[in-house]
Amino acid sequence: MRCQNDMVCKNNTGCQDDILFSWGRNNWGQLGIGSFGGSSNTPIKVMSGVTGLFNPMAITAGGFHSLAIDPNYKVWTWGRNDNGQLGDGTFTSSNIPVRVSKVTGLSNVIAITAGRLHSLAIDCNGQAWGWGGTFFGELGDGTSGPGQDMNTPVQVSESTGLSNVIAIAAGGFHSLAIDCSGQPWAWGRNWFGQLGNGTSGPGVISSTPVQVSGLSNVIAISAGSAHSLAIDCSGQPWAWGRNNNGQLGNNTTTDSNTPVQVSGLTDVVAISAGGGRNSVDDPFGHSLAIDSAGQAWAWGLNNWGQLGDGSNSDSDIPVQVSGLTDVIAISAGGGHSLAIDSNGRVWAWGLNSSGQLGDGNFTNSDTPIQISGGT
């Protein structure tokens, strides 16, 4: 999940010293540039080398914080921290990268993901970890409610059968995982059915992992504000959870607490679920996908042009993103979208109120524009 800040490494062959860039909103220091407040509408260097973060191998941006993995498989974080989502043992926000605490045993991290107020990781043994906000049980360790936030990593519970985790995704207030058999799991808030286990309703949560119903052989997952996406081994995309904007892509706007097929889209190789919220009870969202031909697709909320089809009309079925070809990576934010093509060019479209499109202005765009300096 992404919101109003973005990151990219500028090198076609791999990341090198001091070339981690960010742009967008910086009210919590989430750009990692050594200051709080304001925003940047062009890419700016993260102060990574100053703190010891070199050659990041993976990066992710959450609601108001950012994460990276270094070549020694250690995790670095920066930005908002009032829920402990930086995992450094404090509740103090940081405008430069800080190390996630290793006191609890987290090491050899191979994957990371950032949600609105929490963070997740997988270590080389397939153990999932979480830290930060857990009011709705989004850390998966069996805790929930006020005063339970964790500022150091805790292990996601294996008591219900989750082990050998190969992929994770953090959403608004819920989390997803895939185990080595291809079974998807979910935990956290379930008001709109975003856990996909056949239950939903106001106040419904799960603080430990539950199996997503009716899905197997899953190869990719993504968690939005209140909806979830998956791809199975045949390339079929699936969706469940909140659907008020058509973000499930099944030609309806009805929520679903079990997975439904995304309409008319096959041979999908990548997905991303985005969104934000007007209030805790009123989340919104959109979804993105790439097919095997490198075509980008989008569906859901489109009030800021985040579907990239040249309009501002919502769509409950996938529509082609205009003017993009040979897309190799894609990401959905709070109200904007990002893509990378096979030439290493970075593209953005949608909401730009905080400069999150990185094109040097603050004007929304309903079609993709190339990010300044994003090659």
DRENKOLLO-324210 format. One record per residue (C-alpha): residue number from 0; residue in one letter; x, y, z. Coordinates in Angstrom, 1 decimal. Example, Ala and Ser with C-alpha at 12.3 -4.5 7.8 and 13.67 -1.06 7.14 Angstrom:
<recs>
@n 0, res a, px 12.3, py -4.5, pz 7.8
@n 1, res s, px 13.7, py -1.1, pz 7.1
</recs>
This chain:
<recs>
@n 0, res m, px 0.0, py 0.0, pz 0.0
@n 1, res r, px 1.2, py 3.5, pz -0.9
@n 2, res c, px -0.2, py 6.9, pz 0.1
@n 3, res q, px 1.3, py 10.2, pz -0.5
@n 4, res n, px 5.1, py 9.6, pz -0.7
@n 5, res d, px 7.0, py 7.5, pz -3.2
@n 6, res m, px 10.5, py 6.1, pz -3.7
@n 7, res v, px 12.6, py 4.7, pz -6.5
@n 8, res c, px 16.2, py 3.7, pz -7.0
@n 9, res k, px 17.9, py 5.4, pz -9.9
@n 10, res n, px 19.9, py 2.8, pz -11.7
@n 11, res n, px 19.0, py 0.4, pz -14.5
@n 12, res t, px 21.3, py -2.3, pz -13.2
@n 13, res g, px 20.9, py -2.0, pz -9.5
@n 14, res c, px 20.9, py 0.5, pz -6.6
@n 15, res q, px 24.2, py 2.2, pz -5.7
@n 16, res d, px 25.2, py 4.6, pz -2.9
@n 17, res d, px 23.1, py 7.7, pz -2.4
@n 18, res i, px 20.7, py 7.1, pz -5.2
@n 19, res l, px 17.5, py 6.4, pz -3.3
@n 20, res f, px 15.0, py 9.0, pz -4.3
@n 21, res s, px 11.6, py 10.1, pz -2.8
@n 22, res w, px 9.0, py 12.7, pz -3.5
@n 23, res g, px 5.5, py 13.8, pz -2.4
@n 24, res r, px 4.3, py 14.7, pz 1.1
@n 25, res n, px 6.8, py 15.0, pz 4.0
@n 26, res n, px 4.8, py 16.0, pz 7.0
@n 27, res w, px 6.1, py 13.1, pz 9.1
@n 28, res g, px 9.6, py 13.0, pz 7.5
@n 29, res q, px 8.6, py 10.1, pz 5.3
@n 30, res l, px 10.8, py 11.4, pz 2.4
@n 31, res g, px 13.9, py 10.8, pz 4.6
@n 32, res i, px 15.5, py 14.1, pz 3.6
@n 33, res g, px 16.4, py 15.3, pz 7.1
@n 34, res s, px 13.5, py 17.6, pz 7.6
@n 35, res f, px 9.8, py 17.5, pz 8.6
@n 36, res g, px 7.0, py 19.3, pz 6.8
@n 37, res g, px 6.4, py 20.5, pz 3.3
@n 38, res s, px 6.5, py 18.4, pz 0.2
@n 39, res s, px 8.7, py 17.8, pz -2.9
@n 40, res n, px 7.2, py 17.6, pz -6.4
@n 41, res t, px 10.4, py 16.3, pz -7.9
@n 42, res p, px 12.5, py 13.3, pz -6.8
@n 43, res i, px 15.0, py 14.2, pz -4.0
@n 44, res k, px 17.7, py 12.1, pz -2.5
@n 45, res v, px 17.0, py 10.2, pz 0.7
@n 46, res m, px 19.7, py 10.8, pz 3.3
@n 47, res s, px 20.6, py 7.1, pz 3.3
@n 48, res g, px 24.3, py 7.1, pz 3.2
@n 49, res v, px 24.5, py 9.5, pz 6.1
@n 50, res t, px 22.9, py 7.0, pz 8.4
@n 51, res g, px 24.5, py 3.8, pz 7.0
@n 52, res l, px 21.9, py 2.6, pz 4.6
@n 53, res f, px 23.7, py 1.8, pz 1.4
@n 54, res n, px 22.7, py -0.1, pz -1.7
@n 55, res p, px 19.1, py -0.8, pz -0.8
@n 56, res m, px 17.8, py -4.0, pz -2.3
@n 57, res a, px 14.1, py -3.4, pz -1.6
@n 58, res i, px 12.0, py -0.4, pz -0.8
@n 59, res t, px 8.4, py 0.2, pz 0.2
@n 60, res a, px 6.2, py 3.2, pz 1.1
@n 61, res g, px 3.3, py 3.1, pz 3.6
@n 62, res g, px 0.8, py 5.6, pz 4.7
@n 63, res f, px 3.3, py 8.0, pz 6.3
@n 64, res h, px 6.4, py 6.0, pz 6.6
@n 65, res s, px 9.0, py 4.2, pz 4.4
@n 66, res l, px 11.1, py 1.0, pz 4.7
@n 67, res a, px 14.2, py -0.4, pz 3.0
@n 68, res i, px 16.3, py -3.6, pz 3.1
@n 69, res d, px 20.1, py -3.2, pz 2.9
@n 70, res p, px 22.6, py -5.8, pz 1.4
@n 71, res n, px 23.1, py -7.3, pz 4.9
@n 72, res y, px 19.3, py -8.1, pz 5.0
@n 73, res k, px 18.7, py -5.5, pz 7.7
@n 74, res v, px 15.6, py -3.2, pz 7.7
@n 75, res w, px 15.7, py 0.6, pz 7.8
@n 76, res t, px 12.7, py 2.8, pz 8.4
@n 77, res w, px 11.8, py 6.5, pz 8.5
@n 78, res g, px 8.7, py 8.8, pz 8.8
@n 79, res r, px 5.8, py 8.6, pz 11.2
@n 80, res n, px 6.3, py 6.6, pz 14.3
@n 81, res d, px 3.5, py 7.4, pz 16.8
@n 82, res n, px 2.3, py 3.8, pz 16.5
@n 83, res g, px 5.8, py 2.2, pz 16.6
@n 84, res q, px 5.7, py 1.5, pz 12.8
@n 85, res l, px 9.4, py 2.3, pz 12.5
@n 86, res g, px 10.2, py -0.6, pz 14.8
@n 87, res d, px 13.3, py 1.1, pz 16.4
@n 88, res g, px 12.1, py 0.7, pz 20.0
@n 89, res t, px 10.7, py 4.3, pz 20.2
@n 90, res f, px 7.6, py 6.2, pz 19.3
@n 91, res t, px 9.5, py 9.1, pz 17.9
@n 92, res s, px 9.2, py 10.0, pz 14.2
@n 93, res s, px 12.4, py 10.2, pz 12.2
@n 94, res n, px 13.2, py 12.2, pz 9.1
@n 95, res i, px 16.3, py 10.1, pz 8.3
@n 96, res p, px 16.6, py 6.3, pz 8.0
@n 97, res v, px 16.9, py 4.4, pz 11.4
@n 98, res r, px 17.5, py 0.7, pz 12.0
@n 99, res v, px 14.7, py -1.6, pz 13.0
@n 100, res s, px 15.5, py -3.1, pz 16.4
@n 101, res k, px 17.1, py -6.5, pz 16.3
@n 102, res v, px 16.6, py -7.1, pz 20.0
@n 103, res t, px 13.6, py -9.4, pz 19.3
@n 104, res g, px 15.5, py -11.6, pz 16.9
@n 105, res l, px 14.5, py -10.2, pz 13.5
@n 106, res s, px 17.4, py -10.7, pz 11.0
@n 107, res n, px 18.1, py -11.9, pz 7.5
@n 108, res v, px 15.0, py -10.1, pz 6.1
@n 109, res i, px 14.1, py -10.9, pz 2.5
@n 110, res a, px 10.8, py -9.0, pz 2.1
@n 111, res i, px 9.1, py -5.9, pz 3.6
@n 112, res t, px 5.8, py -4.1, pz 3.2
@n 113, res a, px 4.3, py -1.0, pz 4.8
@n 114, res g, px 0.6, py -0.4, pz 5.7
@n 115, res r, px -1.1, py 2.7, pz 6.9
@n 116, res l, px 0.2, py 2.4, pz 10.5
@n 117, res h, px 2.1, py -0.9, pz 10.6
@n 118, res s, px 4.9, py -2.7, pz 9.0
@n 119, res l, px 5.6, py -6.4, pz 8.0
@n 120, res a, px 8.6, py -8.4, pz 7.1
@n 121, res i, px 9.6, py -12.0, pz 6.2
@n 122, res d, px 12.9, py -13.5, pz 7.3
@n 123, res c, px 14.9, py -16.2, pz 5.5
@n 124, res n, px 13.3, py -18.9, pz 7.5
@n 125, res g, px 9.8, py -18.0, pz 6.2
@n 126, res q, px 8.8, py -16.4, pz 9.5
@n 127, res a, px 6.5, py -13.3, pz 9.2
@n 128, res w, px 7.1, py -10.4, pz 11.6
@n 129, res g, px 5.1, py -7.2, pz 12.3
@n 130, res w, px 5.4, py -4.0, pz 14.2
@n 131, res g, px 3.4, py -0.8, pz 14.7
@n 132, res g, px -0.3, py -0.2, pz 15.0
@n 133, res t, px -2.4, py -3.3, pz 16.0
@n 134, res f, px -5.7, py -1.8, pz 17.1
@n 135, res f, px -7.5, py -4.1, pz 14.7
@n 136, res g, px -5.0, py -7.0, pz 15.1
@n 137, res e, px -3.0, py -6.2, pz 12.0
@n 138, res l, px 0.3, py -7.5, pz 13.5
@n 139, res g, px -1.2, py -11.0, pz 13.6
@n 140, res d, px 0.4, py -11.9, pz 17.0
@n 141, res g, px -2.9, py -12.3, pz 18.9
@n 142, res t, px -3.1, py -8.8, pz 20.3
@n 143, res s, px -5.5, py -6.0, pz 19.4
@n 144, res g, px -7.2, py -2.9, pz 20.9
@n 145, res p, px -5.9, py 0.4, pz 22.4
@n 146, res g, px -2.5, py 0.4, pz 24.0
@n 147, res q, px -1.2, py -2.7, pz 22.2
@n 148, res d, px 1.0, py -1.0, pz 19.5
@n 149, res m, px 4.5, py -2.6, pz 19.2
@n 150, res n, px 7.6, py -0.5, pz 18.6
@n 151, res t, px 9.8, py -3.5, pz 18.0
@n 152, res p, px 9.1, py -6.5, pz 15.8
@n 153, res v, px 6.9, py -9.4, pz 17.0
@n 154, res q, px 6.4, py -12.7, pz 15.3
@n 155, res v, px 3.1, py -13.2, pz 13.4
@n 156, res s, px 1.4, py -16.1, pz 15.1
@n 157, res e, px 1.8, py -19.6, pz 13.6
@n 158, res s, px -0.9, py -21.0, pz 16.0
@n 159, res t, px -3.5, py -21.2, pz 13.3
@n 160, res g, px -1.2, py -22.9, pz 10.7
@n 161, res l, px 0.6, py -20.1, pz 8.9
@n 162, res s, px 4.3, py -21.0, pz 8.3
@n 163, res n, px 6.9, py -20.9, pz 5.5
@n 164, res v, px 5.7, py -17.5, pz 4.3
@n 165, res i, px 6.8, py -16.5, pz 0.8
@n 166, res a, px 4.9, py -13.2, pz 0.4
@n 167, res i, px 3.2, py -10.5, pz 2.5
@n 168, res a, px 1.2, py -7.4, pz 2.0
@n 169, res a, px 0.1, py -4.7, pz 4.5
@n 170, res g, px -3.1, py -2.7, pz 3.9
@n 171, res g, px -5.0, py 0.0, pz 5.6
@n 172, res f, px -5.7, py -2.0, pz 8.7
@n 173, res h, px -5.3, py -5.6, pz 7.5
@n 174, res s, px -2.5, py -7.9, pz 6.4
@n 175, res l, px -2.1, py -10.7, pz 3.9
@n 176, res a, px 0.4, py -13.5, pz 3.4
@n 177, res i, px 1.0, py -16.5, pz 1.1
@n 178, res d, px 2.6, py -19.7, pz 2.4
@n 179, res c, px 4.9, py -22.0, pz 0.4
@n 180, res s, px 1.9, py -24.1, pz -0.7
@n 181, res g, px 0.2, py -21.1, pz -2.4
@n 182, res q, px -2.4, py -20.8, pz 0.3
@n 183, res p, px -3.3, py -17.1, pz 1.1
@n 184, res w, px -3.9, py -15.9, pz 4.7
@n 185, res a, px -5.2, py -12.7, pz 6.2
@n 186, res w, px -5.6, py -11.0, pz 9.5
@n 187, res g, px -6.6, py -7.6, pz 11.0
@n 188, res r, px -9.7, py -5.5, pz 10.3
@n 189, res n, px -12.5, py -7.3, pz 8.5
@n 190, res w, px -15.4, py -4.8, pz 8.5
@n 191, res f, px -15.8, py -5.0, pz 4.7
@n 192, res g, px -14.7, py -8.7, pz 4.2
@n 193, res q, px -11.1, py -7.8, pz 3.3
@n 194, res l, px -9.9, py -11.0, pz 5.1
@n 195, res g, px -11.8, py -13.1, pz 2.6
@n 196, res n, px -12.8, py -15.8, pz 5.0
@n 197, res g, px -16.6, py -15.5, pz 4.6
@n 198, res t, px -17.2, py -13.2, pz 7.5
@n 199, res s, px -17.5, py -9.4, pz 7.8
@n 200, res g, px -19.3, py -6.7, pz 9.6
@n 201, res p, px -18.7, py -3.7, pz 11.9
@n 202, res g, px -16.3, py -4.6, pz 14.7
@n 203, res v, px -15.2, py -7.9, pz 13.1
@n 204, res i, px -11.4, py -8.5, pz 13.3
@n 205, res s, px -9.0, py -11.4, pz 13.5
@n 206, res s, px -5.8, py -10.9, pz 15.5
@n 207, res t, px -4.3, py -14.1, pz 14.2
@n 208, res p, px -4.1, py -15.4, pz 10.6
@n 209, res v, px -7.1, py -17.0, pz 9.0
@n 210, res q, px -7.2, py -18.8, pz 5.6
@n 211, res v, px -8.7, py -16.9, pz 2.7
@n 212, res s, px -11.6, py -19.0, pz 1.4
@n 213, res g, px -11.7, py -20.8, pz -1.9
@n 214, res l, px -8.3, py -19.8, pz -3.2
@n 215, res s, px -5.2, py -21.9, pz -3.9
@n 216, res n, px -2.0, py -21.8, pz -5.9
@n 217, res v, px -1.7, py -18.1, pz -5.3
@n 218, res i, px 1.4, py -16.4, pz -6.6
@n 219, res a, px 0.9, py -12.7, pz -5.7
@n 220, res i, px -1.1, py -10.6, pz -3.2
@n 221, res s, px -1.8, py -7.0, pz -2.5
@n 222, res a, px -3.7, py -5.2, pz 0.2
@n 223, res g, px -5.5, py -1.9, pz -0.2
@n 224, res s, px -7.2, py 0.4, pz 2.2
@n 225, res a, px -10.0, py -2.1, pz 2.7
@n 226, res h, px -9.8, py -4.5, pz -0.2
@n 227, res s, px -7.5, py -7.3, pz -1.2
@n 228, res l, px -6.1, py -8.7, pz -4.5
@n 229, res a, px -4.5, py -12.0, pz -5.6
@n 230, res i, px -3.2, py -13.7, pz -8.7
@n 231, res d, px -3.4, py -17.5, pz -9.0
@n 232, res c, px -0.9, py -19.6, pz -10.9
@n 233, res s, px -3.1, py -19.5, pz -14.1
@n 234, res g, px -2.8, py -15.7, pz -14.2
@n 235, res q, px -6.4, py -15.1, pz -13.0
@n 236, res p, px -6.8, py -12.1, pz -10.7
@n 237, res w, px -9.1, py -12.3, pz -7.7
@n 238, res a, px -10.5, py -9.6, pz -5.3
@n 239, res w, px -12.4, py -9.3, pz -2.1
@n 240, res g, px -13.4, py -6.8, pz 0.5
@n 241, res r, px -14.7, py -3.2, pz 0.1
@n 242, res n, px -16.2, py -2.5, pz -3.3
@n 243, res n, px -17.9, py 0.9, pz -3.0
@n 244, res n, px -15.9, py 2.3, pz -5.9
@n 245, res g, px -15.8, py -0.9, pz -8.0
@n 246, res q, px -12.3, py -1.7, pz -6.8
@n 247, res l, px -13.0, py -5.5, pz -6.9
@n 248, res g, px -13.4, py -5.2, pz -10.7
@n 249, res n, px -16.3, py -7.7, pz -10.9
@n 250, res n, px -18.9, py -5.4, pz -12.6
@n 251, res t, px -20.6, py -4.6, pz -9.3
@n 252, res t, px -20.2, py -2.2, pz -6.4
@n 253, res t, px -21.1, py -4.8, pz -3.8
@n 254, res d, px -18.7, py -5.8, pz -1.1
@n 255, res s, px -17.6, py -9.4, pz -1.0
@n 256, res n, px -16.2, py -11.4, pz 2.0
@n 257, res t, px -15.0, py -14.1, pz -0.3
@n 258, res p, px -12.8, py -13.9, pz -3.4
@n 259, res v, px -14.4, py -13.0, pz -6.7
@n 260, res q, px -12.8, py -13.1, pz -10.2
@n 261, res v, px -11.9, py -9.8, pz -11.7
@n 262, res s, px -13.9, py -9.4, pz -14.9
@n 263, res g, px -12.4, py -9.8, pz -18.3
@n 264, res l, px -8.8, py -9.9, pz -17.3
@n 265, res t, px -6.4, py -12.9, pz -17.8
@n 266, res d, px -2.7, py -13.7, pz -17.9
@n 267, res v, px -2.0, py -11.2, pz -15.2
@n 268, res v, px 1.6, py -11.0, pz -13.9
@n 269, res a, px 1.4, py -8.2, pz -11.3
@n 270, res i, px -1.3, py -6.5, pz -9.2
@n 271, res s, px -1.5, py -3.6, pz -6.8
@n 272, res a, px -4.3, py -2.4, pz -4.5
@n 273, res g, px -4.5, py 1.2, pz -3.4
@n 274, res g, px -6.8, py 3.5, pz -1.6
@n 275, res g, px -7.3, py 5.8, pz 1.4
@n 276, res r, px -10.1, py 6.8, pz 3.7
@n 277, res n, px -12.5, py 9.7, pz 4.2
@n 278, res s, px -12.9, py 8.3, pz 7.7
@n 279, res v, px -12.3, py 5.0, pz 9.5
@n 280, res d, px -15.7, py 3.9, pz 8.4
@n 281, res d, px -15.5, py 5.2, pz 4.8
@n 282, res p, px -12.5, py 3.8, pz 2.9
@n 283, res f, px -12.0, py 4.1, pz -0.9
@n 284, res g, px -9.8, py 2.4, pz -3.4
@n 285, res h, px -8.6, py 1.5, pz -6.8
@n 286, res s, px -6.7, py -1.4, pz -8.3
@n 287, res l, px -4.0, py -1.9, pz -10.9
@n 288, res a, px -2.7, py -4.9, pz -12.9
@n 289, res i, px -0.2, py -5.8, pz -15.6
@n 290, res d, px -0.9, py -8.5, pz -18.1
@n 291, res s, px 1.7, py -10.8, pz -19.8
@n 292, res a, px 1.9, py -8.4, pz -22.8
@n 293, res g, px 3.0, py -5.5, pz -20.6
@n 294, res q, px -0.3, py -3.7, pz -20.7
@n 295, res a, px -1.4, py -1.8, pz -17.6
@n 296, res w, px -5.0, py -2.0, pz -16.4
@n 297, res a, px -7.0, py -0.2, pz -13.7
@n 298, res w, px -10.4, py -0.2, pz -12.0
@n 299, res g, px -12.1, py 1.4, pz -9.1
@n 300, res l, px -12.2, py 5.1, pz -7.9
@n 301, res n, px -11.1, py 7.6, pz -10.5
@n 302, res n, px -12.0, py 11.0, pz -9.1
@n 303, res w, px -8.4, py 12.2, pz -9.4
@n 304, res g, px -7.6, py 10.3, pz -12.6
@n 305, res q, px -5.8, py 7.5, pz -10.9
@n 306, res l, px -7.1, py 4.9, pz -13.4
@n 307, res g, px -5.1, py 6.7, pz -16.1
@n 308, res d, px -7.6, py 6.2, pz -18.9
@n 309, res g, px -8.1, py 9.9, pz -19.6
@n 310, res s, px -11.3, py 10.3, pz -17.6
@n 311, res n, px -12.5, py 10.9, pz -14.1
@n 312, res s, px -15.2, py 8.3, pz -14.1
@n 313, res d, px -15.0, py 5.3, pz -11.8
@n 314, res s, px -15.0, py 1.8, pz -13.4
@n 315, res d, px -16.1, py -1.5, pz -11.9
@n 316, res i, px -14.3, py -3.4, pz -14.6
@n 317, res p, px -10.7, py -3.1, pz -15.8
@n 318, res v, px -9.9, py -0.4, pz -18.3
@n 319, res q, px -6.6, py 0.1, pz -20.1
@n 320, res v, px -4.2, py 2.7, pz -18.8
@n 321, res s, px -3.6, py 5.1, pz -21.7
@n 322, res g, px -0.3, py 5.3, pz -23.6
@n 323, res l, px 1.7, py 2.9, pz -21.6
@n 324, res t, px 3.4, py -0.2, pz -23.1
@n 325, res d, px 6.0, py -2.7, pz -21.9
@n 326, res v, px 5.1, py -2.1, pz -18.2
@n 327, res i, px 7.2, py -4.2, pz -15.8
@n 328, res a, px 6.1, py -2.9, pz -12.4
@n 329, res i, px 3.1, py -1.0, pz -11.0
@n 330, res s, px 1.9, py 0.4, pz -7.7
@n 331, res a, px -1.3, py 2.0, pz -6.5
@n 332, res g, px -1.3, py 4.8, pz -3.9
@n 333, res g, px -3.9, py 6.7, pz -2.0
@n 334, res g, px -5.2, py 8.5, pz -5.0
@n 335, res h, px -2.4, py 8.1, pz -7.6
@n 336, res s, px -0.6, py 5.4, pz -9.5
@n 337, res l, px 2.9, py 4.6, pz -10.6
@n 338, res a, px 4.5, py 2.3, pz -13.2
@n 339, res i, px 8.0, py 1.4, pz -14.5
@n 340, res d, px 8.4, py 0.4, pz -18.2
@n 341, res s, px 11.0, py -1.9, pz -19.7
@n 342, res n, px 13.3, py 1.1, pz -20.4
@n 343, res g, px 13.4, py 2.0, pz -16.7
@n 344, res r, px 11.2, py 5.0, pz -17.1
@n 345, res v, px 9.0, py 5.9, pz -14.2
@n 346, res w, px 5.4, py 7.1, pz -14.9
@n 347, res a, px 2.7, py 8.5, pz -12.6
@n 348, res w, px -0.9, py 9.6, pz -12.8
@n 349, res g, px -3.8, py 10.7, pz -10.5
@n 350, res l, px -3.8, py 12.9, pz -7.5
@n 351, res n, px -0.9, py 15.4, pz -7.3
@n 352, res s, px -1.8, py 17.7, pz -4.4
@n 353, res s, px 1.4, py 16.9, pz -2.6
@n 354, res g, px 3.7, py 16.5, pz -5.6
@n 355, res q, px 3.3, py 12.7, pz -5.6
@n 356, res l, px 3.4, py 12.5, pz -9.4
@n 357, res g, px 7.0, py 13.9, pz -9.2
@n 358, res d, px 6.6, py 16.0, pz -12.4
@n 359, res g, px 7.5, py 19.4, pz -10.9
@n 360, res n, px 4.0, py 20.7, pz -10.3
@n 361, res f, px 0.9, py 20.0, pz -8.2
@n 362, res t, px -1.6, py 19.4, pz -11.0
@n 363, res n, px -3.6, py 16.1, pz -11.2
@n 364, res s, px -3.2, py 14.1, pz -14.3
@n 365, res d, px -5.7, py 11.5, pz -15.7
@n 366, res t, px -3.1, py 10.0, pz -18.1
@n 367, res p, px 0.5, py 8.8, pz -17.3
@n 368, res i, px 3.3, py 11.4, pz -17.3
@n 369, res q, px 7.0, py 10.7, pz -17.0
@n 370, res i, px 8.5, py 11.6, pz -13.6
@n 371, res s, px 11.2, py 14.2, pz -13.8
@n 372, res g, px 14.6, py 12.5, pz -13.4
@n 373, res g, px 12.9, py 9.1, pz -13.0
@n 374, res t, px 15.2, py 7.2, pz -15.4
</recs>
